[in-house]
Amino acid sequence: MEILTDEFNINRLAIVGGGKINGGFLEAGLVDEISILIGAGADGRTGQPSLFDGRPESSRPIALQLKDVASFDDGAVWLRYLVK
C-alpha cells in the first residue's frame, strides 16, 4: 500500500477480492468502508466463501457503523458501513 501511495499517488482503492483477500486487508486495518449489495435471491450451496474469511481464530469481530442503505425496485439492497 505504501508503494501505491508513494509511487502512484493512490490514496484510496476498492478491494473486490474473495473472502481471504478481503479478510487480509480487514485484518491489516486497511479497510475503512464496506459496501455490500444483497440481491433478491438466496444461495445456500456448500463450499461458498464468505465475504471475509481467513482471519485468525483469536481475532475479535470488527465493529461497523451503518453509513447508508438504498433499496431497489428489483428487491436488492445496498448497505454501506464504516469500519470503526
C-alpha positions in Angstrom: 0.0 0.0 0.0 2.9 2.3 0.7 4.3 1.7 -2.8 0.9 2.6 -4.4 0.8 5.8 -2.4 4.4 6.8 -2.9 5.0 5.8 -6.5 1.5 6.3 -8.0 -0.2 8.8 -5.7 -3.1 6.3 -5.0 -4.7 7.1 -1.7 -7.9 5.1 -1.9 -8.9 1.9 -3.8 -11.6 -0.7 -3.9 -10.8 -4.2 -2.7 -13.0 -6.6 -4.7 -11.5 -9.9 -3.7 -12.6 -13.1 -2.4 -13.1 -13.8 1.3 -9.4 -14.4 2.0 -8.2 -11.2 0.3 -10.9 -9.1 1.9 -10.2 -10.7 5.3 -6.4 -10.0 4.9 -7.0 -6.3 4.2 -9.5 -6.1 7.0 -7.1 -7.8 9.5 -4.3 -5.4 8.4 -6.5 -2.4 9.2 -6.7 -1.2 5.6 -10.4 -1.2 5.2 -12.4 2.0 6.1 -15.7 1.2 4.3 -17.6 -1.9 3.4 -20.1 -1.9 0.6 -22.4 -4.9 0.3 -25.1 -5.3 -2.4 -27.6 -8.0 -1.5 -29.6 -9.4 -4.4 -33.1 -10.7 -4.1 -32.1 -14.4 -4.0 -30.6 -17.0 -1.7 -27.8 -19.4 -2.4 -27.0 -21.9 0.3 -24.6 -24.2 -1.6 -21.8 -25.6 0.4 -18.2 -24.6 -0.1 -19.0 -21.0 -1.0 -16.6 -18.5 0.5 -17.8 -15.8 2.9 -17.3 -12.1 2.4 -14.4 -12.1 4.9 -12.5 -15.2 5.6 -9.2 -16.4 7.0 -8.9 -14.1 10.0 -7.2 -15.7 13.0 -9.5 -17.5 15.4 -8.3 -15.2 18.1 -9.4 -12.1 16.2 -12.4 -10.2 17.6 -15.2 -9.1 15.4 -14.7 -5.6 13.9 -17.3 -3.1 14.7 -19.1 -1.3 11.9 -21.3 1.8 11.7 -24.1 2.0 9.2 -23.4 4.8 6.7 -26.2 4.3 4.2 -28.9 2.0 2.9 -30.5 2.0 -0.5 -33.2 -0.3 -1.9 -34.0 -1.0 -5.5 -37.2 -1.9 -7.4 -35.9 -5.5 -8.0 -35.7 -6.1 -4.3 -31.9 -5.7 -4.0 -30.5 -3.7 -1.0 -27.2 -1.8 -0.9 -25.6 -1.5 2.5 -22.7 0.8 3.3 -20.8 0.6 6.6 -17.9 2.5 8.0 -15.3 0.4 9.9 -15.0 1.9 13.4 
